[in-house]
Amino acid sequence: MDEPVRISEQGDGTLEVALFGDIDFANASTIRETVRAVVAEAAPTAIRVDLAAVTFLDSSGIALLVTAHRLAAGLGARYSVVNPTSTVYEHLRLTGLAGLFGVARPTAGGPRDVPGADRSSPPVGR
């Protein structure tokens, strides 16, 4: 996939932000501005960031996730990060963000995220 981000509005007011490949200093600022613009236009009730296809996440990528969390907070929207690889999960755990974002530890050989399971954080600021 050429683009590192795909954003889609779900019918329930959720904005799905799917990230792909390396999310790092080379592309994080562009992705961040894209996410800001879509969030401002859509005003979602929830933002879900899917990391299933992320192969690398540096501090710029982590800052992108924090920015998305803050955007959700500004709207009073739910925020969740789903489907991290084990490596990406470990980065989030070490920074203390796995707990803040409600990210479940990936299970060996199991699904990264259980469909229908709501592990999103409650609306921020409420």
N, CA, C and O of each residue as an XYZ file, in Angstrom:
504
protein
N       0.846     -1.173      0.000
C       0.000      0.000      0.000
C       0.889      1.232      0.000
O       1.838      1.330      0.778
N       0.571      2.169     -0.879
C       1.385      3.367     -1.018
C       1.108      4.393      0.066
O       2.036      5.041      0.549
N      -0.128      4.553      0.450
C      -0.500      5.541      1.456
C      -0.390      4.929      2.851
O      -0.829      3.799      3.062
N       0.190      5.662      3.807
C       0.337      5.120      5.157
C      -0.920      5.237      6.014
O      -0.938      4.760      7.149
N      -1.982      5.870      5.481
C      -3.207      6.037      6.260
C      -4.428      5.923      5.355
O      -4.439      6.400      4.220
N      -5.455      5.277      5.897
C      -6.758      5.229      5.239
C      -7.784      5.550      6.315
O      -7.819      4.909      7.365
N      -8.615      6.546      6.045
C      -9.597      6.991      7.025
C     -10.986      6.786      6.437
O     -11.262      7.179      5.304
N     -11.856      6.160      7.230
C     -13.212      5.939      6.755
C     -14.203      6.211      7.887
O     -13.946      5.914      9.053
N     -15.337      6.784      7.504
C     -16.403      7.034      8.465
C     -17.298      5.802      8.503
O     -17.751      5.315      7.468
N     -17.543      5.309      9.709
C     -18.435      4.178      9.893
C     -19.851      4.728     10.101
O     -20.011      5.896     10.457
N     -20.831      3.939      9.892
C     -22.216      4.392     10.011
C     -22.635      4.773     11.416
O     -23.659      5.432     11.597
N     -21.864      4.370     12.413
C     -22.242      4.623     13.808
C     -21.572      5.861     14.400
O     -21.619      6.064     15.613
N     -20.951      6.686     13.564
C     -20.269      7.885     14.047
C     -18.803      7.676     14.366
O     -18.116      8.601     14.801
N     -18.326      6.460     14.151
C     -16.912      6.150     14.405
C     -16.069      6.509     13.189
O     -16.448      6.238     12.050
N     -14.941      7.113     13.449
C     -13.963      7.391     12.411
C     -12.863      6.336     12.558
O     -12.171      6.290     13.575
N     -12.711      5.501     11.547
C     -11.700      4.443     11.546
C     -10.445      4.976     10.860
O     -10.492      5.375      9.696
N      -9.331      4.981     11.577
C      -8.047      5.429     11.041
C      -7.147      4.203     10.976
O      -6.659      3.726     12.000
N      -6.930      3.699      9.770
C      -6.075      2.525      9.584
C      -4.699      3.005      9.117
O      -4.577      3.736      8.133
N      -3.681      2.580      9.840
C      -2.306      2.960      9.503
C      -1.583      1.769      8.890
O      -1.884      0.617      9.202
N      -0.619      2.063      8.006
C       0.074      1.019      7.259
C       1.574      1.273      7.201
O       2.019      2.413      7.072
N       2.348      0.193      7.298
C       3.797      0.276      7.120
C       4.503      0.963      8.273
O       4.075      0.876      9.424
N       5.584      1.644      7.949
C       6.358      2.374      8.958
C       5.684      3.713      9.225
O       5.402      4.471      8.297
N       5.432      3.998     10.485
C       4.893      5.293     10.895
C       6.010      5.958     11.685
O       6.266      5.622     12.842
N       6.672      6.917     11.028
C       7.869      7.500     11.616
C       8.018      8.964     11.226
O       7.095      9.568     10.679
N       9.176      9.522     11.508
C       9.417     10.949     11.264
C       9.195     11.341      9.807
O       8.889     12.498      9.515
N       9.346     10.392      8.896
C       9.208     10.696      7.474
C       7.760     10.959      7.053
O       7.522     11.667      6.075
N       6.790     10.395      7.784
C       5.402     10.554      7.343
C       4.411     10.936      8.448
O       3.256     11.243      8.151
N       4.832     10.924      9.695
C       3.894     11.157     10.795
C       3.247     12.536     10.749
O       2.062     12.664     11.054
N       3.990     13.561     10.380
C       3.396     14.905     10.370
C       2.324     15.027      9.291
O       1.303     15.680      9.506
N       2.544     14.412      8.143
C       1.539     14.430      7.078
C       0.295     13.670      7.508
O      -0.826     14.129      7.288
N       0.490     12.507      8.121
C      -0.638     11.723      8.606
C      -1.402     12.513      9.664
O      -2.633     12.548      9.648
N      -0.678     13.142     10.575
C      -1.302     13.919     11.654
C      -2.200     15.017     11.074
O      -3.326     15.201     11.535
N      -1.712     15.737     10.079
C      -2.511     16.814      9.483
C      -3.722     16.270      8.747
O      -4.784     16.892      8.755
N      -3.572     15.115      8.110
C      -4.709     14.470      7.450
C      -5.764     14.086      8.471
O      -6.953     14.329      8.262
N      -5.337     13.491      9.565
C      -6.273     13.085     10.620
C      -6.962     14.312     11.207
O      -8.179     14.301     11.397
N      -6.204     15.368     11.497
C      -6.804     16.597     12.045
C      -7.908     17.130     11.136
O      -8.992     17.480     11.604
N      -7.627     17.191      9.835
C      -8.586     17.742      8.883
C      -9.864     16.905      8.824
O     -10.968     17.449      8.810
N      -9.712     15.588      8.790
C     -10.890     14.722      8.701
C     -11.691     14.772     10.001
O     -12.922     14.800      9.966
N     -11.014     14.784     11.137
C     -11.717     14.865     12.428
C     -12.481     16.179     12.527
O     -13.625     16.193     12.983
N     -11.872     17.276     12.109
C     -12.541     18.575     12.167
C     -13.799     18.587     11.297
O     -14.816     19.170     11.674
N     -13.724     17.948     10.145
C     -14.866     17.914      9.236
C     -15.943     16.941      9.695
O     -17.131     17.258      9.631
N     -15.540     15.759     10.157
C     -16.501     14.705     10.493
C     -17.095     14.828     11.891
O     -18.220     14.387     12.122
N     -16.351     15.425     12.832
C     -16.778     15.510     14.236
C     -17.331     14.174     14.732
O     -18.496     14.094     15.123
N     -16.505     13.124     14.719
C     -16.981     11.788     15.087
C     -17.293     11.658     16.582
O     -16.845     12.460     17.402
N     -18.067     10.630     16.907
C     -18.348     10.317     18.310
C     -17.316      9.340     18.861
O     -17.230      9.136     20.072
N     -16.534      8.737     17.965
C     -15.465      7.818     18.367
C     -14.387      7.824     17.291
O     -14.668      7.982     16.103
N     -13.158      7.650     17.734
C     -12.023      7.506     16.819
C     -11.350      6.189     17.174
O     -10.953      5.970     18.319
N     -11.227      5.315     16.182
C     -10.568      4.020     16.380
C      -9.376      3.958     15.440
O      -9.530      4.096     14.227
N      -8.182      3.748     15.997
C      -6.955      3.657     15.211
C      -6.556      2.188     15.119
O      -6.306      1.537     16.133
N      -6.499      1.680     13.906
C      -6.170      0.278     13.659
C      -4.700      0.177     13.255
O      -4.277      0.744     12.248
N      -3.934     -0.554     14.057
C      -2.489     -0.691     13.833
C      -2.095     -2.052     13.250
O      -0.915     -2.403     13.256
N      -3.056     -2.816     12.751
C      -2.781     -4.184     12.287
C      -1.685     -4.237     11.228
O      -0.915     -5.196     11.189
N      -1.604     -3.227     10.374
C      -0.637     -3.254      9.271
C       0.592     -2.385      9.536
O       1.374     -2.127      8.622
N       0.768     -1.929     10.785
C       1.931     -1.107     11.118
C       3.127     -2.014     11.391
O       3.063     -2.915     12.228
N       4.208     -1.762     10.675
C       5.414     -2.576     10.830
C       6.452     -1.928     11.731
O       7.334     -2.605     12.258
N       6.344     -0.598     11.911
C       7.304      0.123     12.744
C       6.639      1.402     13.231
O       5.911      2.056     12.484
N       6.892      1.752     14.482
C       6.316      2.948     15.080
C       7.396      3.615     15.920
O       7.818      3.064     16.936
N       7.850      4.806     15.503
C       8.851      5.505     16.301
C       8.157      6.565     17.163
O       6.929      6.590     17.250
N       8.936      7.431     17.792
C       8.355      8.432     18.691
C       7.430      9.391     17.950
O       6.481      9.903     18.544
N       7.684      9.646     16.670
C       6.794     10.492     15.880
C       5.444      9.813     15.679
O       4.401     10.466     15.703
N       5.471      8.509     15.482
C       4.236      7.737     15.351
C       3.461      7.704     16.656
O       2.233      7.796     16.660
N       4.172      7.573     17.752
C       3.525      7.603     19.065
C       2.903      8.979     19.303
O       1.799      9.076     19.839
N       3.608     10.043     18.907
C       3.051     11.395     19.043
C       1.775     11.547     18.213
O       0.844     12.240     18.623
N       1.733     10.906     17.063
C       0.525     10.917     16.236
C      -0.653     10.304     16.999
O      -1.759     10.845     16.969
N      -0.425      9.186     17.675
C      -1.488      8.544     18.458
C      -1.950      9.450     19.600
O      -3.142      9.515     19.900
N      -1.015     10.143     20.232
C      -1.359     11.080     21.313
C      -2.188     12.238     20.752
O      -3.160     12.666     21.374
N      -1.808     12.736     19.592
C      -2.576     13.815     18.961
C      -4.002     13.362     18.674
O      -4.953     14.096     18.942
N      -4.155     12.170     18.137
C      -5.499     11.648     17.856
C      -6.310     11.515     19.145
O      -7.510     11.789     19.158
N      -5.656     11.095     20.226
C      -6.314     10.996     21.528
C      -6.790     12.375     21.974
O      -7.911     12.515     22.464
N      -5.955     13.384     21.809
C      -6.325     14.754     22.192
C      -7.466     15.288     21.333
O      -8.338     15.999     21.832
N      -7.466     14.952     20.050
C      -8.567     15.356     19.181
C      -9.879     14.743     19.662
O     -10.917     15.404     19.686
N      -9.816     13.473     20.042
C     -11.008     12.807     20.580
C     -11.462     13.498     21.864
O     -12.655     13.725     22.069
N     -10.513     13.826     22.714
C     -10.843     14.502     23.971
C     -11.543     15.823     23.715
O     -12.495     16.174     24.412
N     -11.075     16.552     22.719
C     -11.673     17.833     22.387
C     -13.113     17.716     21.929
O     -13.892     18.661     22.054
N     -13.465     16.554     21.398
C     -14.833     16.312     20.933
C     -15.682     15.573     21.964
O     -16.891     15.426     21.787
N     -15.051     15.111     23.038
C     -15.762     14.253     23.990
C     -16.052     12.892     23.390
O     -17.008     12.223     23.782
N     -15.219     12.480     22.429
C     -15.410     11.217     21.716
C     -14.623     10.085     22.377
O     -13.620     10.319     23.051
N     -15.096      8.858     22.171
C     -14.339      7.679     22.611
C     -13.105      7.551     21.722
O     -13.103      7.992     20.573
N     -12.065      6.945     22.269
C     -10.823      6.755     21.528
C     -10.297      5.365     21.809
O     -10.238      4.935     22.960
N      -9.918      4.666     20.759
C      -9.331      3.346     20.960
C      -8.243      3.094     19.927
O      -8.263      3.626     18.817
N      -7.305      2.269     20.333
C      -6.234      1.806     19.460
C      -6.350      0.293     19.465
O      -6.332     -0.327     20.528
N      -6.471     -0.313     18.283
C      -6.703     -1.756     18.190
C      -5.682     -2.426     17.275
O      -5.040     -1.785     16.443
N      -5.559     -3.714     17.455
C      -4.776     -4.603     16.594
C      -3.281     -4.317     16.496
O      -2.717     -4.444     15.409
N      -2.620     -3.937     17.582
C      -1.177     -3.722     17.460
C      -0.431     -5.047     17.322
O      -0.863     -6.073     17.848
N       0.675     -5.013     16.621
C       1.561     -6.175     16.632
C       2.199     -6.241     18.015
O       2.091     -5.291     18.791
N       2.845     -7.323     18.325
C       3.502     -7.455     19.630
C       4.556     -6.372     19.838
O       4.676     -5.822     20.933
N       5.316     -6.065     18.795
C       6.367     -5.046     18.896
C       5.768     -3.669     19.150
O       6.236     -2.936     20.021
N       4.738     -3.317     18.394
C       4.095     -2.015     18.576
C       3.436     -1.948     19.953
O       3.511     -0.921     20.628
N       2.792     -3.039     20.373
C       2.189     -3.061     21.708
C       3.251     -2.792     22.780
O       3.012     -2.037     23.722
N       4.401     -3.404     22.631
C       5.468     -3.232     23.628
C       5.917     -1.774     23.701
O       6.178     -1.266     24.791
N       6.011     -1.096     22.556
C       6.342      0.336     22.562
C       5.276      1.121     23.336
O       5.603      1.995     24.139
N       4.024      0.808     23.095
C       2.937      1.508     23.782
C       2.930      1.192     25.278
O       2.662      2.066     26.102
N       3.226     -0.052     25.618
C       3.265     -0.444     27.033
C       4.390      0.280     27.763
O       4.194      0.787     28.868
N       5.563      0.328     27.146
C       6.719      0.958     27.790
C       6.534      2.461     27.984
O       7.087      3.044     28.917
N       5.767      3.077     27.112
C       5.517      4.516     27.244
C       4.328      4.812     28.154
O       4.037      5.974     28.437
N       3.642      3.770     28.610
C       2.469      3.953     29.469
C       1.197      4.250     28.700
O       0.157      4.513     29.303
N       1.264      4.213     27.383
C       0.098      4.562     26.579
C      -0.844      3.391     26.324
O      -2.012      3.609     26.002
N      -0.373      2.169     26.457
C      -1.252      1.018     26.246
C      -2.441      1.079     27.201
O      -3.580      0.832     26.805
N      -2.169      1.407     28.451
C      -3.253      1.521     29.427
C      -4.163      2.698     29.152
O      -5.385      2.573     29.233
N      -3.579      3.839     28.828
C      -4.367      5.036     28.543
C      -5.288      4.813     27.346
O      -6.439      5.249     27.356
N      -4.785      4.140     26.323
C      -5.553      3.918     25.101
C      -6.428      2.670     25.168
O      -7.204      2.418     24.246
N      -6.320      1.885     26.235
C      -7.125      0.670     26.357
C      -6.712     -0.423     25.391
O      -7.546     -1.203     24.932
N      -5.420     -0.481     25.080
C      -4.919     -1.463     24.118
C      -4.723     -2.805     24.811
O      -4.077     -2.892     25.855
N      -5.284     -3.839     24.222
C      -5.119     -5.191     24.764
C      -3.815     -5.790     24.261
O      -3.400     -5.555     23.126
N      -3.181     -6.566     25.126
C      -1.947     -7.266     24.742
C      -2.294     -8.303     23.670
O      -3.226     -9.089     23.846
N      -1.545     -8.306     22.559
C      -1.787     -9.325     21.525
C      -1.500    -10.709     22.093
O      -0.577    -10.883     22.889
N      -2.284    -11.678     21.685
C      -2.065    -13.044     22.148
C      -1.370    -13.841     21.056
O      -1.673    -13.683     19.873
N      -0.452    -14.682     21.450
C       0.292    -15.499     20.490
C      -0.662    -16.451     19.782
O      -1.346    -17.253     20.419
N      -0.700    -16.355     18.472
C      -1.523    -17.262     17.682
C      -2.996    -16.931     17.702
O      -3.788    -17.603     17.041
N      -3.382    -15.907     18.448
C      -4.793    -15.548     18.532
C      -5.082    -14.273     17.787
O      -4.178    -13.634     17.247
N      -6.337    -13.907     17.758
C      -6.689    -12.667     17.073
C      -6.099    -11.473     17.810
O      -5.952    -11.497     19.032
N      -5.768    -10.441     17.069
C      -5.197     -9.241     17.684
C      -6.264     -8.445     18.405
O      -5.987     -7.768     19.395
N      -7.470     -8.528     17.908
C      -8.565     -7.797     18.522
C      -9.817     -8.615     18.304
O     -10.039     -9.121     17.204
N     -10.623     -8.754     19.306
C     -11.834     -9.543     19.200
C     -12.950     -8.664     18.631
O     -13.292     -7.647     19.234
N     -13.528     -9.039     17.472
C     -14.590     -8.221     16.913
C     -15.737     -8.080     17.907
O     -16.144     -9.042     18.558
N     -16.238     -6.876     18.003
C     -17.355     -6.619     18.900
C     -16.945     -6.296     20.325
O     -17.758     -5.808     21.110
N     -15.693     -6.563     20.667
C     -15.234     -6.244     22.022
C     -14.909     -4.761     22.073
O     -14.132     -4.262     21.259
N     -15.492     -4.070     23.010
C     -15.261     -2.634     23.099
C     -14.205     -2.377     24.147
O     -14.486     -2.359     25.346
N     -12.968     -2.175     23.672
C     -11.875     -1.873     24.579
C     -11.532     -0.400     24.506
O     -10.477      0.025     24.978
N     -12.413      0.369     23.918
C     -12.129      1.793     23.788
C     -12.186      2.449     25.157
O     -12.881      1.997     26.066
N     -11.442      3.513     25.266
C     -11.500      4.279     26.499
C     -12.815      5.033     26.508
O     -13.372      5.306     25.445
N     -13.324      5.375     27.682
C     -14.559      6.147     27.732
C     -14.310      7.525     27.132
O     -13.160      7.924     26.947
N     -15.381      8.254     26.828
C     -15.169      9.602     26.307
C     -14.209     10.358     27.209
O     -14.328     10.329     28.434
N     -13.269     11.025     26.589
C     -12.229     11.728     27.325
C     -12.799     13.014     27.906
O     -13.531     13.739     27.231
N     -12.463     13.291     29.148
C     -12.902     14.520     29.786
C     -14.277     14.435     30.387
O     -14.849     15.452     30.778
N     -14.820     13.232     30.468
C     -16.148     13.085     31.072
C     -16.072     12.278     32.319
O     -17.092     12.047     32.969
